[in-house]
Amino acid sequence: MASDPHIDSRMLRRVALASVIGATVEWYDFFLYGVVAGIIFNKLYFPAGDPLVSTLLAYTTFAVGFVTRPIGGVLFGHFGDRIGRKSALILTLFIMGISTAGVAVVPTYAQIGIWAPVLLLSLRVLQGIGLGGEWGGAVLMAYEYAPPRRRGLYASLPQIGLSIGLCLASGMVAAVSHLLSEQAFFAWGWRIAFGASLLLVFIGLYIRLKVMETPEFLALKRTRREARLPFVEMFVSYRREWLIGMGARYIDGVFFNIFAVFSIGYLTQHIKMDRTDALLGVMIAALVMCFFIPLFGSLSDRVGRARVYMWGSLICGVSAYPAFWLIESQPGNTMLIWLAIVIPFGICYAMVYGPEAALFAELFDANVRYTGISFVYQFSGIFASGITPIVATALWKMSGAKWWTICAYVLFAALVSAYSAHAIDRGRRRGGELPAGRTGDANDASDTGGKRIANAS
């Protein structure tokens, strides 16, 4: 087991690598859509007389991916808790790769009319289902293999896949945009980024097929302690856990989509920043994030997941104000605008995203853990992530282009998440549990975390 000091270190490294690469592929696919939604799809697939309307329509299909993610989370969470983490992960990676590559060949509205957005929407649905099942399995593979005192660090490693995937997605679009003329980029160049997904999928599948099932799941199978209906068991017996988990998740979804998705359209259309420069700013922030995610994941092993998460939420909420003020006050200064994106998104956001996976995993027992963390992460994504670009665009429009209304929305999400993280920390202390990451026994870390919090309520 992962708690065994004699665990095969080579397998642990292989699991970590497989989790990172698989997560990278999934996030590249998912956020590639978001990167181009406000600059490509609004013009080629949702033409309208008002540019704002077409942008909102494009962001709506982006949001659909978040709506369908809970379906994938529940579906693959069931199989992951009943059959195994590894099998579910291989299937989700395959679904995600095929659906993303399909976007590369969808004709435009000018070519096939209404069927163009319909096909695009259908592929986005598949993307959501694939990622919905991917995230929980990827972090659990790393979490359940890791030594108990280092689970925050190892569970944060798959989270790096988000920043690498975002970096690849924005970097790929930026490179194609820079190398091709405007006409070639809109005609066919942007499709290259989607077609490249197939290569990443083959690499991810090759590595994942070489990984063994997690020790904790194998122990469940041996003792026949699997939940008969994991979702029902999770929904009924862990009601407080999934509620405060979704509350904690709020700032993650809002902050990420403000800076990684909404900001690109905001910079190019309102600030009139060059598209390549805007994408490069997000890409630099994603690169910086790769180093800070494991840093804060490791910090959560020492001081507690909920405490790091709570302070990270508050810092994220406050950081939006100076970031948008700098963007508005220095519209022609590319370096300062990049700085306004890199510091909050590359550093502050990592305080939340680093310890998040282990924080959610410890809310649930092993027999419903895949379902539980998938439900918390994916269902909350509907209101925390999917509608954020729409809400931000609407707030900005209704307020007469007042940037502080967007920041107020971020701060509200931060306060909700900070309160929820505090509730998790308070519940653990009332239940008599040690701070996260300091449990002395693997069973304490995996089998008692959720119910002790439940008893505290």
Helices and strands as residue ranges (DSSP letters): H 9-36, I 37-41, H 42-44, H 51-82, H 85-103, H 109-112, H 115-145, G 148-150, H 151-156, H 160-179, H 182-184, I 185-189, H 191-195, H 197-208, H 215-223, H 230-237, H 239-257, I 258-262, H 263-265, I 266-270, H 275-303, H 305-329, H 334-341, I 342-348, H 349-361, H 369-381, I 382-386, H 388-398, H 404-430, H 442-447, H 449-456
